[in-house]
Amino acid sequence: MSLLRALTARGFIHQATNSDVVATLLYPATKLQRTVFYLGIDPTAPSLHVGHLVPLMMLAHLQSYGHIPIALVGGATGRVGDPSFRNTARESMPEELARNNVQRLTAQIRQFSHKALDRTNAISSGLGVSKVYDVSVLDNADWHGSISVSKFLDIVGDLKVNAMMGRDSMKMRSDSGFGPSYRELSYQVLQAYDFWYLFKEHNCTLQIGGSDQWGNIVTGIDLIGRRTTFDQGPVDGVDVRLAQGLTTNLLTTRSGEKFGKSAGNAVWLNESMTSVYEFYQFWIGQPDEDVEKYLKLFTFLNRREVETVMATHLAAPEKRHAQQVLAREVTALVHNRFGVNAAESVTQIVFGELAGLKAKEVVRGLQGSEMLFPLSMTSVIDRRIPHLAVQAGLVESLTQARTLIQKGGLYLNNVRVTSPTEVWTNEHLIDERLLILRSGKHKHKVVYIL
């Protein structure tokens, strides 16, 4: 069975340039036929976010079928900024920042791909795939930085501006009354050149990406068609008719807004930017109407496994079984099983279950979170619990702490503090390192003694 059909059933596919050709490209690979494909990601931040997971998961599925993946990090295009579906211009990115982000994203993509391969080995074996290829991570600054302007224009100069401006991705800028700058319009041309370059140098015949990349992908296919015509024949034996595009549905909020840095709602894959606990809780918090869709998109559970999870969930929705499976699967994929343990340790704290907590797991689960307060013994100002609550940032002042105690709302390790003169001792420490402060039912500070 073609992978295109399976991906459609899992909810990935938004659009394909030619479904019949793409379906042919995505049959399980053989020694005689493997598809080289690429996914482009611009380094607009030092970390990937959950919005990137949809195309990355599709990359992993194609990889499991024996096809050859290229992840292209846009060290050049990222500095320009993609104007697609935007009504305001992006700021140009400094070269050094782009270079640093490229390095970080390259490492993240490789780590994610290796973890995904561990989970798709059974899929590849079941399909009889003889070889699974590691992802090649490239940076388009390597070729854009070495080509002259005149040579570049020789290659891309016949692309039609009217066609590019007519793409849906550019209409928002045109309709806003502020058309794109030359720099922004060049983005589509640069990405088109990327597809041409990978087609010519790596026999790459398929570009995948989010649905917002459709216009850029089609422009690349247009360029390949024009250049192949001018060059009179296939490029290195690759038939131009096989140059295709395949886009995924975007991950959006309930209101239809994209997840990402620009929207200000990014859930990062880097645990120093979004803690493992917050990442885990993002998936726990998904509504019932979305959880089955997300199990298909963000896990490698097969159809029967998803059906089993959903049957258990529907029998007792209040237990949120499907959300727990989703959170564990995705957190393990991004942060490994130790990350799952860390996130669930913090969840224990939130639900008041402190027995058996391990300081190492809690600290990892909260790395990068304001909920964690590292405290050196040399910086302890006063061992009275109200002073600790102020120092850790649970309350703003001693007056507020005393008021909270009077109302019965301040807790240390789930035990109500009854006097402003109460002190904490080493006997209060959980696993010799942790103190759990709580205000009311839901506000926590985890004090980690260094």
Secondary structure, DSSP 8 states (H G I E B T S, - for coil): --HHHHHHHTT-EEEES-HHHHHHHTS---SS---EEEEEE--SSSS-BHHHHHHHHHHHHHHHTT-EEEEEE-TTHHHH---TT-SS------HHHHHHHHHHHHHHHHHHHHHHHHHHHHHHHHHT-S-----EEEETHHHHTTS-HHHHHHHHTTS-HHHHHTSHHHHHHHHTT----HHHHHHHHHHHHHHHHHHHHH-EEEEEEEGGGHHHHHHHHHHHHHHHHHTTS-BTTB-GGG-EEEEE---B-TTS-B-STTTT---BSSTTTS-HHHHHHHHHT--HHHHHHHHHHHS---HHHHHHHHHHHHH-GGG-HHHHHHHHHHHHHHHHHHHHHHHHHHHHHHTT--TT--HHHHHHHHTT-TTEEEE-GGG----BHHHHHHHTTSSS-HHHHHHHHHTT-EEETTEE---TT-B--GGG-BTTTEEEEEETTTEEEEEEE-
